[in-house]
Amino acid sequence: GRSVTGWEMRGPTMTSAFSKGGDKALFHFAWSNAGSYTRLVVAEAAIDAMSIATIEGTRSDTLYVSTGGGLGPLTMSEIRRLSRGVQEIGTATDANAPGDRYACLIADLADVPAVRIRPAATDWNAQLMNG
């Protein structure tokens, strides 16, 4: 199993907070516990990973992860590790210039084809909330 390395908190009165002294890696979400995923989707925030998973429907072939808005050494290592076992990585970052740059950085970490999955709204949670 995996151990907890830290926790992230977001809310209406704050942009984000991460546990002091924690190690940021990746938030993981999947519809299936099969462990044999062919697709990896990387979002910036956990709420966006869960939102795109909801929008796409129940896809047992996909592992949804989020970086918590940063690409530290542990996060980059985890993206590299997880991308080794998939056929495609989807970069599901925010729909703005920083999100586009972030998507390129994430895509460069993988040795598999990367597909930019850009939300129609500012981010995946906003798209889910707007229908």
ROSE-4610 file (N, C-alpha, C; in Angstrom, 1 decimal, always signed):
// ROSE-4610
residu = [G/G/G/R/R/R/S/S/S/V/V/V/T/T/T/G/G/G/W/W/W/E/E/E/M/M/M/R/R/R/G/G/G/P/P/P/T/T/T/M/M/M/T/T/T/S/S/S/A/A/A/F/F/F/S/S/S/K/K/K/G/G/G/G/G/G/D/D/D/K/K/K/A/A/A/L/L/L/F/F/F/H/H/H/F/F/F/A/A/A/W/W/W/S/S/S/N/N/N/A/A/A/G/G/G/S/S/S/Y/Y/Y/T/T/T/R/R/R/L/L/L/V/V/V/V/V/V/A/A/A/E/E/E/A/A/A/A/A/A/I/I/I/D/D/D/A/A/A/M/M/M/S/S/S/I/I/I/A/A/A/T/T/T/I/I/I/E/E/E/G/G/G/T/T/T/R/R/R/S/S/S/D/D/D/T/T/T/L/L/L/Y/Y/Y/V/V/V/S/S/S/T/T/T/G/G/G/G/G/G/G/G/G/L/L/L/G/G/G/P/P/P/L/L/L/T/T/T/M/M/M/S/S/S/E/E/E/I/I/I/R/R/R/R/R/R/L/L/L/S/S/S/R/R/R/G/G/G/V/V/V/Q/Q/Q/E/E/E/I/I/I/G/G/G/T/T/T/A/A/A/T/T/T/D/D/D/A/A/A/N/N/N/A/A/A/P/P/P/G/G/G/D/D/D/R/R/R/Y/Y/Y/A/A/A/C/C/C/L/L/L/I/I/I/A/A/A/D/D/D/L/L/L/A/A/A/D/D/D/V/V/V/P/P/P/A/A/A/V/V/V/R/R/R/I/I/I/R/R/R/P/P/P/A/A/A/A/A/A/T/T/T/D/D/D/W/W/W/N/N/N/A/A/A/Q/Q/Q/L/L/L/M/M/M/N/N/N/G/G/G]
num = [1/1/1/2/2/2/3/3/3/4/4/4/5/5/5/6/6/6/7/7/7/8/8/8/9/9/9/10/10/10/11/11/11/12/12/12/13/13/13/14/14/14/15/15/15/16/16/16/17/17/17/18/18/18/19/19/19/20/20/20/21/21/21/22/22/22/23/23/23/24/24/24/25/25/25/26/26/26/27/27/27/28/28/28/29/29/29/30/30/30/31/31/31/32/32/32/33/33/33/34/34/34/35/35/35/36/36/36/37/37/37/38/38/38/39/39/39/40/40/40/41/41/41/42/42/42/43/43/43/44/44/44/45/45/45/46/46/46/47/47/47/48/48/48/49/49/49/50/50/50/51/51/51/52/52/52/53/53/53/54/54/54/55/55/55/56/56/56/57/57/57/58/58/58/59/59/59/60/60/60/61/61/61/62/62/62/63/63/63/64/64/64/65/65/65/66/66/66/67/67/67/68/68/68/69/69/69/70/70/70/71/71/71/72/72/72/73/73/73/74/74/74/75/75/75/76/76/76/77/77/77/78/78/78/79/79/79/80/80/80/81/81/81/82/82/82/83/83/83/84/84/84/85/85/85/86/86/86/87/87/87/88/88/88/89/89/89/90/90/90/91/91/91/92/92/92/93/93/93/94/94/94/95/95/95/96/96/96/97/97/97/98/98/98/99/99/99/100/100/100/101/101/101/102/102/102/103/103/103/104/104/104/105/105/105/106/106/106/107/107/107/108/108/108/109/109/109/110/110/110/111/111/111/112/112/112/113/113/113/114/114/114/115/115/115/116/116/116/117/117/117/118/118/118/119/119/119/120/120/120/121/121/121/122/122/122/123/123/123/124/124/124/125/125/125/126/126/126/127/127/127/128/128/128/129/129/129/130/130/130/131/131/131]
x = [+0.8/+0.0/+0.9/+0.2/+0.9/+0.7/+1.6/+1.5/+1.2/+0.5/+0.2/+1.5/+1.8/+3.0/+2.6/+1.4/+0.9/-0.5/-1.1/-2.4/-2.6/-3.5/-3.8/-5.2/-5.3/-6.6/-6.9/-8.2/-8.6/-10.0/-10.4/-11.7/-12.1/-13.3/-13.8/-13.0/-12.4/-11.6/-10.1/-9.6/-8.2/-7.9/-6.7/-6.4/-6.0/-5.0/-4.6/-3.7/-3.6/-2.6/-2.2/-1.0/-0.4/+0.2/+0.1/+0.6/+2.1/+2.4/+3.8/+4.7/+5.8/+6.7/+6.3/+5.2/+4.8/+5.5/+5.5/+6.1/+5.0/+5.0/+4.0/+4.3/+3.4/+3.5/+2.4/+1.4/+0.3/-1.0/-2.1/-3.4/-3.8/-4.3/-4.8/-6.3/-6.9/-8.4/-8.6/-9.3/-9.7/-11.1/-11.8/-13.1/-12.9/-11.7/-11.5/-10.2/-10.2/-9.0/-8.1/-8.3/-7.7/-6.1/-5.7/-4.2/-3.6/-4.3/-3.7/-4.4/-3.9/-4.5/-3.7/-4.4/-3.8/-3.7/-4.3/-4.4/-4.2/-3.4/-3.1/-3.5/-4.4/-4.8/-4.3/-3.5/-2.9/-3.6/-4.1/-4.8/-3.9/-4.3/-3.5/-4.0/-5.3/-5.9/-6.7/-6.8/-7.6/-9.1/-9.6/-11.0/-11.2/-10.1/-10.2/-10.0/-9.2/-9.1/-10.4/-11.0/-12.3/-13.4/-13.3/-14.3/-14.2/-13.0/-12.8/-13.2/-12.9/-13.4/-14.9/-15.6/-17.0/-17.5/-16.9/-17.4/-17.2/-16.0/-15.7/-16.5/-17.1/-17.8/-17.0/-17.5/-16.8/-15.8/-14.6/-13.5/-12.6/-12.7/-11.9/-10.5/-10.2/-8.9/-8.0/-8.6/-7.9/-7.6/-6.4/-6.0/-5.9/-6.7/-6.7/-5.8/-4.9/-4.0/-4.0/-3.5/-3.3/-2.0/-1.4/-0.1/-0.2/-1.3/-1.4/-0.8/-0.7/-0.2/+1.3/+2.0/+3.5/+4.1/+5.3/+6.1/+7.4/+7.3/+8.5/+9.1/+10.3/+11.0/+10.2/+9.5/+8.7/+7.5/+6.9/+5.8/+6.2/+7.4/+7.9/+8.3/+8.9/+9.2/+8.0/+6.9/+5.7/+5.0/+5.0/+4.5/+5.2/+6.6/+7.4/+7.1/+7.0/+6.8/+5.4/+4.4/+3.0/+2.9/+3.6/+3.4/+4.1/+5.0/+5.7/+4.7/+3.6/+2.7/+1.4/+1.4/+0.2/+0.6/-0.5/-0.3/-0.4/-1.1/-1.3/-1.4/-0.9/-1.1/-1.9/-2.9/-3.7/-3.3/-3.0/-2.7/-3.9/-4.6/-5.9/-5.7/-4.8/-4.5/-5.5/-5.4/-6.3/-6.3/-7.3/-7.5/-7.0/-5.7/-5.0/-3.6/-2.9/-1.5/-0.6/-0.7/+0.1/-0.3/-1.6/-2.0/-1.5/-1.4/-0.8/+0.7/+1.4/+2.8/+3.0/+2.2/+2.2/+1.9/+1.0/+0.7/+1.9/+2.6/+3.9/+4.9/+5.1/+6.0/+5.7/+4.4/+3.9/+4.2/+3.8/+4.0/+5.4/+6.4/+7.8/+8.3/+7.6/+8.0/+7.7/+6.8/+6.4/+7.1/+7.2/+7.8/+6.7/+5.4/+4.3/+3.6/+2.8/+2.1/+1.3/+1.3/+0.6/-0.5/-1.7/-2.8/-3.2/-3.3/-3.8/-5.3/-5.8/-7.3/-7.6/-8.0/-8.3/-9.7/-10.1/-11.5/-12.0/-13.4/-14.0/-14.1/-14.2/-14.3/-12.8/-12.7/-11.3/-10.6/-11.3/-10.8/-11.8/-11.5/-12.4/-13.6/-13.3/-14.4/-15.4/-14.9/-15.8/-16.6/-16.0/-16.8/-17.8/-17.5/-18.5/-19.7/-19.3/-20.4/-21.2/-20.7/-21.4/-22.2/-22.0/-22.8/-22.1]
y = [-1.2/+0.0/+1.3/+2.3/+3.7/+4.3/+5.2/+5.9/+7.4/+8.0/+9.4/+10.2/+11.1/+12.0/+13.4/+13.7/+15.1/+15.2/+16.4/+16.7/+18.1/+18.2/+19.5/+20.0/+21.3/+21.8/+23.0/+23.1/+24.2/+24.5/+25.8/+26.2/+27.5/+28.0/+29.2/+30.5/+30.4/+31.6/+31.5/+30.4/+30.3/+29.6/+29.9/+29.3/+27.9/+27.6/+26.3/+26.3/+25.2/+25.0/+23.6/+23.3/+22.0/+21.8/+20.6/+20.3/+20.7/+21.4/+21.8/+20.6/+20.5/+19.3/+18.1/+18.2/+17.0/+17.0/+15.9/+15.7/+15.6/+16.5/+16.6/+15.5/+14.6/+13.6/+13.8/+12.9/+12.9/+12.5/+13.1/+12.6/+11.6/+10.5/+9.4/+9.2/+9.0/+8.7/+7.7/+6.7/+5.8/+5.2/+4.8/+4.2/+2.7/+2.2/+0.7/+0.5/-0.5/-0.8/-1.9/-2.0/-3.0/-2.8/-1.6/-1.3/-1.4/-1.9/-2.0/-1.0/+0.2/+1.4/+1.6/+1.9/+2.2/+3.7/+4.5/+5.9/+6.6/+7.7/+8.5/+9.9/+10.5/+11.9/+12.7/+13.8/+14.6/+16.0/+16.3/+17.6/+18.4/+19.7/+20.5/+20.3/+20.2/+20.1/+18.8/+18.3/+17.1/+17.3/+18.4/+18.7/+18.6/+19.1/+19.0/+17.6/+16.8/+15.3/+14.6/+14.9/+14.2/+14.8/+16.1/+16.7/+16.1/+16.0/+15.4/+13.9/+13.2/+11.8/+11.7/+12.6/+12.6/+13.0/+14.0/+14.4/+13.2/+12.6/+11.5/+10.2/+10.1/+8.9/+7.8/+6.7/+5.6/+4.9/+5.3/+4.8/+3.9/+2.6/+1.8/+1.7/+2.2/+2.2/+3.4/+4.3/+5.6/+5.8/+6.2/+6.7/+8.2/+8.9/+10.3/+10.7/+11.7/+12.2/+13.7/+14.3/+15.7/+16.0/+17.1/+17.5/+18.5/+19.0/+20.0/+21.3/+21.5/+22.8/+22.9/+21.9/+22.0/+20.8/+20.9/+19.8/+19.7/+19.3/+19.0/+17.7/+17.4/+16.1/+14.9/+14.8/+13.6/+13.5/+14.6/+14.6/+14.2/+14.8/+14.4/+12.9/+12.4/+11.0/+10.1/+10.5/+9.7/+9.7/+10.9/+11.0/+10.1/+10.1/+9.3/+7.8/+7.4/+6.0/+5.5/+6.3/+5.9/+5.9/+6.8/+6.8/+5.7/+5.0/+3.8/+2.7/+2.6/+1.5/+1.8/+3.0/+3.4/+3.6/+3.7/+4.0/+5.4/+6.2/+7.6/+8.4/+9.7/+10.6/+11.8/+12.1/+13.3/+14.4/+15.6/+16.7/+17.6/+17.5/+18.1/+19.4/+20.2/+21.4/+22.6/+23.7/+24.8/+25.4/+26.0/+26.6/+28.0/+28.2/+29.5/+29.3/+30.4/+30.2/+29.5/+29.8/+29.0/+27.5/+27.2/+25.8/+25.1/+25.8/+25.3/+25.0/+25.9/+25.7/+24.5/+24.4/+23.3/+21.9/+21.9/+20.7/+20.3/+21.2/+20.8/+20.2/+20.8/+20.3/+18.8/+18.6/+17.3/+16.3/+16.7/+15.9/+15.5/+16.4/+16.1/+15.0/+14.8/+13.8/+12.3/+12.2/+10.8/+10.4/+9.1/+8.5/+7.9/+8.3/+7.9/+9.1/+8.9/+10.1/+10.9/+12.2/+13.1/+13.8/+13.9/+14.5/+15.7/+16.9/+18.0/+17.9/+17.9/+17.8/+19.2/+20.1/+21.5/+21.7/+22.1/+22.4/+23.6/+23.6/+24.7/+25.9/+25.6/+26.6/+26.9/+27.6/+27.9/+26.7/+25.8/+24.5/+23.5/+22.2/+21.1/+21.2/+21.7/+21.9/+22.9/+24.0/+25.0/+24.5/+23.6/+23.0/+22.1/+21.3/+20.4/+21.2/+22.3/+23.1/+23.8/+24.2/+24.9/+24.0/+22.7/+21.7/+21.6]
z = [+0.0/+0.0/+0.0/-0.1/-0.1/+1.2/+1.6/+2.8/+2.5/+3.5/+3.3/+3.5/+2.6/+2.7/+3.0/+3.0/+3.3/+2.9/+3.1/+2.7/+2.2/+1.3/+0.6/+1.0/+1.2/+1.6/+0.7/+0.2/-0.6/-0.1/-0.3/+0.1/-0.5/-0.2/-0.8/-0.3/+0.8/+1.3/+1.2/+0.6/+0.4/-1.0/-1.5/-2.8/-2.5/-1.6/-1.3/-0.1/+0.6/+1.7/+1.7/+2.0/+2.1/+3.5/+4.0/+5.4/+5.5/+6.5/+6.8/+7.1/+6.4/+6.6/+5.7/+5.0/+4.2/+2.9/+2.2/+0.9/-0.1/-1.1/-2.1/-3.2/-3.4/-4.5/-5.4/-5.4/-6.3/-5.6/-5.8/-5.4/-6.5/-6.1/-7.0/-6.9/-8.0/-8.0/-9.2/-9.0/-10.1/-9.8/-10.8/-10.7/-10.4/-10.7/-10.5/-9.7/-8.9/-8.1/-8.9/-10.2/-11.0/-11.0/-11.0/-11.0/-12.3/-13.3/-14.7/-15.6/-15.5/-16.2/-17.5/-18.6/-19.9/-20.1/-19.3/-19.5/-18.1/-18.1/-17.0/-17.3/-16.5/-16.6/-15.5/-15.8/-14.7/-14.7/-13.6/-13.3/-12.3/-12.1/-11.2/-9.7/-9.5/-8.2/-8.1/-6.9/-6.7/-7.1/-6.9/-7.3/-8.8/-9.5/-11.0/-11.5/-10.8/-11.2/-11.0/-9.9/-9.6/-10.6/-10.9/-11.8/-13.2/-13.8/-15.1/-15.1/-14.0/-13.9/-14.0/-13.3/-13.3/-14.7/-15.4/-16.7/-17.7/-17.6/-18.6/-18.3/-17.1/-16.8/-16.2/-16.0/-15.3/-16.3/-16.2/-17.1/-16.3/-16.4/-15.5/-16.1/-17.3/-17.9/-17.5/-16.7/-16.4/-14.9/-14.6/-13.3/-13.4/-12.5/-12.5/-11.3/-11.6/-10.5/-10.6/-9.5/-9.5/-8.8/-9.2/-8.7/-7.5/-7.2/-6.1/-6.6/-7.9/-8.4/-8.5/-8.2/-8.2/-8.8/-9.3/-9.9/-9.1/-7.9/-7.1/-7.5/-7.0/-7.4/-7.2/-6.0/-5.8/-6.7/-7.0/-8.0/-9.4/-9.8/-11.1/-11.2/-10.2/-10.1/-10.2/-9.5/-9.5/-10.9/-11.6/-12.9/-13.9/-13.8/-14.6/-14.3/-13.1/-12.7/-13.2/-13.0/-13.4/-14.9/-15.6/-17.1/-17.8/-17.1/-17.7/-18.0/-17.2/-17.4/-18.2/-18.9/-19.6/-21.1/-21.9/-23.3/-23.7/-22.8/-23.1/-21.8/-21.8/-20.7/-21.2/-20.4/-20.7/-19.8/-20.3/-19.5/-19.3/-18.2/-17.9/-17.0/-17.4/-16.6/-17.0/-16.2/-16.4/-17.9/-18.3/-19.6/-19.6/-19.4/-19.5/-19.9/-20.1/-20.5/-19.5/-18.2/-17.3/-17.3/-17.5/-17.6/-18.8/-19.9/-21.1/-21.0/-20.3/-20.0/-19.1/-18.1/-17.1/-17.8/-18.8/-19.5/-20.3/-20.9/-21.6/-20.7/-19.5/-18.6/-18.2/-17.9/-17.6/-18.7/-19.9/-21.1/-21.3/-21.0/-21.2/-20.2/-19.1/-18.1/-18.6/-19.5/-19.9/-21.2/-21.4/-22.6/-23.5/-23.2/-24.0/-24.6/-25.6/-26.2/-25.2/-25.3/-24.4/-25.2/-24.6/-25.2/-24.3/-24.9/-24.1/-24.0/-22.8/-22.5/-21.8/-22.6/-22.1/-21.8/-20.6/-20.3/-21.1/-21.3/-22.0/-21.0/-19.7/-18.7/-18.2/-17.1/-16.6/-16.1/-15.5/-15.0/-15.0/-14.7/-14.8/-13.8/-12.6/-11.6/-12.1/-12.7/-13.2/-14.3/-15.2/-16.3/-15.8/-14.7/-14.2/-13.5/-12.8/-12.1/-13.2/-14.3/-15.3/-16.3/-16.1/-16.9/-18.2]
